[in-house]
Amino acid sequence: MTRFQFLTAFILFLVWSHVMAIDEPPYTVVRADDTLEVRHYEPYLVAETLVDASADEAGNQGFRILAGYIFGGNNGAQRIEMTAPVALTPTKIAMTAPVAQRASAGGYLIQFAMPRKWTLETLPVPTDPRVTLRAMPARTIAVIRYSGFWSQSRYEDHLKTLKDALAQRGQTWHGEPVWARYDPPWKPWFLRRNEIWLELD
């Protein structure tokens, strides 16, 4: 995908997301209070990519890579509807030779949820080898929601609030937190929907 094609696709996405409701993975609310919400997610599909960079740069790089896939970077050059959220999860990225002394490095897994009408058998195959398609299992997630800018300090503050609230309830979790962003960058900061997810035991 050329720079012009990407910019055109991104502008279309901004207009599209402004005039249309964006699909989300299906879930039911198990319980909710003033601090957090517990949701049960049904299985859904994602397109994902691993990026070895800081959180901000990984988000930007990952978005470009995955946007390339859904805007036609696949066999058949099919367009796939944009969904929400864009999820960012810290992970360990296994390195391969010849950088043998660097067995692992910090990085981020960036995911786009796929629209519900697709299956792994019907989703077009990515032409970019950095994009992988995967089925996410059913799971129960604790969620804290907040508005505002996408800053690391705000993320860390809200993650601490979520963990403290779960600890007070005697609820345990596992895995890395997921930073879920629902809105494009042009949306006013006070209207943005940001979430942090922790998978419950």
Order of alpha helices (4+ residues) and beta strands (2+ residues): alpha-beta-beta-beta-alpha-beta-beta-beta-beta-alpha-beta-beta
